[in-house]
Amino acid sequence: MPDADLRFYFDPVCPFAWMTSTWVRTVAAQRDYRVDWRFIALRIVNEGVDYAAQFPPEYEAGHTAGLRLLRVASRVRAEHGRPAVGAFYEALGHRVFESELQENWGAGEHRDTPAFVEPALAAAGLPEELSVALDDDAQDVVIRAETEEALSLTGRDVGTPILHFEPGAPSGGTAFFGPVISRRPSGEEAVALWDHVVALARFPGFAELKRSLRERPQLPAFGVRSGEVGRSEDWHGGSRRQHR
């Protein structure tokens, strides 16, 4: 999709990527933006990291599940085209984040099993047999290349999502990590936020706005209902800090 207005790099187990993706979809429906859904694997980003020392205990399994789910997304794209990736990610995200599973996204129900993935494929209008790609590590070549592509746009000290705005512009557009949001804007609020973010992206010298305190996202999987305010947590390097 060379003429996309936005390239959105996602890992399907990242709750903040999911929250941002729902905001992007809201704006795209109102502004007719074209989104190319691309891959970034947190398991690959952190492959040189000692998970036991740097992350809470559930993160390694969660990131590994994300890589396996991206293998399915890669097969979806190869066999059914780029728009099908967006449909699959949307259906998968609803299963991962919009149902009241265990509070901790990395534990409990196995999200990288055929039993979990096949209903998402069916909801996206895709063959359930594509779940066999969970074990197809040949897809990792594509996922690694796209992960490196995303990091080449922003630098490596980032997490997910990565958004590449106006990639077809003469300047090549601008990419950055985020925006990281914990509440889902709607209507005019969503469009206003989009316009502010795009304005920052269009300024050639813009590099970063950041704070490490984040609210727990307003998602059923985190036990936070719409309208509630999740407790604040201190994040660093893409994960909740182990020591507060």
C-alpha positions in Angstrom: 0.0 0.0 0.0 2.5 2.7 -1.2 -0.1 5.5 -1.0 -1.2 5.0 2.6 -1.5 8.1 4.7 -0.2 6.3 7.8 1.9 3.3 8.5 1.0 1.8 11.8 3.5 -0.7 13.3 1.9 -2.9 15.9 2.6 -5.8 18.2 -0.8 -7.5 18.9 -0.1 -8.1 22.6 0.7 -4.4 23.3 -2.3 -2.8 25.0 -1.2 0.7 24.2 -0.8 -0.1 20.5 -4.3 -1.5 20.6 -5.7 1.6 22.3 -4.0 3.9 19.8 -5.2 1.7 16.9 -8.8 2.2 18.0 -8.3 5.9 18.0 -6.7 5.8 14.6 -9.7 3.8 13.2 -12.1 6.4 14.7 -10.3 9.2 12.9 -9.8 7.2 9.7 -13.6 6.7 9.5 -14.2 10.4 9.7 -11.3 11.7 7.6 -10.9 8.8 5.1 -7.3 8.2 6.1 -5.7 5.1 4.6 -3.8 3.0 7.1 -1.2 0.3 6.3 -1.0 -2.0 9.3 2.6 -3.2 9.7 4.6 -5.4 12.1 6.9 -4.8 15.0 7.7 -7.6 17.4 8.5 -6.7 20.9 10.2 -10.2 21.3 12.6 -9.2 18.5 13.1 -5.6 19.9 14.1 -7.2 23.3 15.9 -10.3 22.1 19.2 -9.1 23.7 17.5 -8.3 27.0 17.6 -10.5 30.1 13.9 -10.8 30.7 14.2 -12.2 34.2 16.2 -9.1 35.2 14.5 -6.4 33.3 10.8 -7.3 33.0 8.0 -8.5 35.2 7.7 -12.3 35.1 4.9 -12.6 32.5 6.5 -10.4 29.8 8.7 -13.0 28.1 5.7 -15.3 27.4 3.6 -12.3 26.4 6.1 -11.1 23.9 6.7 -14.5 22.5 2.9 -14.8 22.0 3.0 -11.5 20.1 5.6 -12.8 17.7 3.6 -16.0 17.1 0.5 -14.0 16.4 2.4 -11.8 14.0 3.4 -14.9 12.1 -0.3 -15.4 11.4 -0.7 -11.7 10.4 2.2 -12.1 8.0 0.6 -15.1 6.4 -2.7 -13.2 6.2 -1.0 -10.4 4.3 0.8 -12.8 2.0 -2.3 -14.7 1.0 -5.1 -12.1 1.4 -3.6 -8.7 1.0 -2.7 -5.7 3.2 -6.3 -4.7 4.1 -6.9 -8.1 5.6 -4.2 -7.4 8.2 -6.2 -4.6 9.6 -9.4 -6.7 9.8 -7.4 -9.5 11.5 -5.7 -7.1 14.0 -9.1 -5.6 14.9 -10.7 -9.0 15.5 -7.7 -10.2 17.5 -7.5 -7.1 19.6 -11.1 -7.5 20.6 -10.4 -11.0 21.8 -7.2 -10.0 23.7 -8.3 -6.7 25.2 -12.0 -6.2 25.1 -13.1 -9.1 27.1 -12.7 -9.5 30.9 -9.8 -12.0 31.0 -7.3 -12.1 33.8 -6.1 -8.6 34.9 -2.6 -9.4 33.7 -2.4 -9.4 29.9 0.6 -11.7 29.8 -0.8 -14.5 32.0 -3.8 -16.9 32.0 -5.4 -17.9 28.7 -3.0 -18.8 26.0 -3.3 -16.2 23.2 -0.9 -17.9 20.8 -2.9 -21.1 20.4 -5.2 -22.2 17.5 -8.2 -22.2 19.8 -7.7 -18.6 20.6 -6.7 -17.4 17.1 -9.2 -19.2 14.9 -12.3 -17.3 16.1 -10.4 -14.0 15.4 -9.6 -15.3 11.9 -13.3 -16.2 11.4 -14.5 -12.9 12.6 -12.2 -11.2 10.1 -13.6 -13.4 7.3 -10.4 -15.3 6.9 -9.8 -19.1 6.8 -9.3 -20.6 10.2 -6.5 -22.8 8.8 -4.2 -19.8 8.8 -3.6 -20.5 12.5 -1.0 -23.1 11.5 1.3 -20.1 10.9 1.7 -19.7 14.6 4.5 -22.3 14.3 5.8 -21.0 11.0 9.1 -19.4 11.9 9.8 -18.7 8.2 7.6 -15.7 8.7 10.1 -14.3 11.2 12.2 -13.0 8.3 9.4 -10.7 7.2 8.6 -9.7 10.8 12.2 -9.0 11.7 12.7 -6.9 8.5 9.6 -4.8 9.3 10.7 -4.4 12.9 14.0 -3.1 11.8 12.3 -0.8 9.3 10.2 0.7 12.2 13.2 1.2 14.4 15.2 2.8 11.6 12.5 5.5 11.5 12.6 6.3 15.2 15.8 4.9 16.9 15.8 1.9 19.1 14.9 3.3 22.5 11.1 3.0 21.9 8.2 0.7 22.3 4.9 0.2 20.4 3.1 1.5 18.5 5.2 3.3 16.0 3.4 5.6 13.6 4.8 6.8 10.3 2.9 9.8 9.1 2.6 10.8 5.4 5.2 8.3 4.2 4.5 9.2 0.6 5.3 12.9 1.1 8.4 14.3 -0.7 10.1 14.6 2.7 9.4 10.9 3.5 7.1 11.9 6.3 7.8 11.6 10.0 7.6 8.6 12.4 7.6 8.4 16.2 6.7 6.1 19.1 3.2 6.7 20.2 1.1 8.6 21.0 0.6 6.4 24.0 -2.9 6.9 25.3 -4.8 5.1 28.1 -8.3 6.4 27.3 -10.2 6.0 24.1 -11.2 9.4 22.6 -14.3 9.6 20.5 -16.0 11.9 18.1 -14.6 15.5 18.0 -12.1 14.7 20.7 -10.5 12.0 18.6 -10.2 14.3 15.5 -8.8 17.2 17.6 -6.2 14.9 19.1 -5.3 13.6 15.7 -4.8 17.2 14.3 -2.5 18.1 17.2 -0.4 15.0 16.7 -0.1 15.5 12.9 0.9 19.1 13.5 3.7 17.9 15.7 4.7 15.3 13.2 4.9 17.9 10.4 7.3 20.1 12.3 10.8 19.0 11.1 12.5 19.5 14.4 10.0 17.7 16.6 11.6 14.8 18.5 9.9 13.8 21.7 7.3 14.5 24.4 7.4 11.9 27.2 6.5 11.0 30.7 6.9 7.5 32.1 3.7 7.6 34.3 0.8 6.0 32.6 -2.7 5.1 33.6 -3.7 1.5 33.2 -5.6 1.5 29.9 -9.4 1.7 29.9 -9.8 -1.9 28.7 -11.8 -4.8 30.2 -8.8 -7.0 30.1 -7.1 -4.7 32.6 -10.2 -4.4 34.9 -10.7 -0.8 34.0 -14.2 0.1 32.6 -14.9 3.0 30.2 -15.2 6.2 32.3 -13.0 4.9 35.1 -9.5 6.1 35.7 -6.9 3.3 35.9 -4.2 3.6 38.6 -1.0 5.2 37.5 2.1 3.1 36.9 5.7 4.0 36.2 6.9 2.6 32.9 10.4 2.3 31.5 11.7 0.7 28.3 8.3 -0.6 27.3 7.3 -2.3 30.6 6.0 -1.5 34.0 9.0 -0.8 36.3 9.7 -3.7 38.6 10.7 -1.5 41.5 8.4 1.4 42.3 
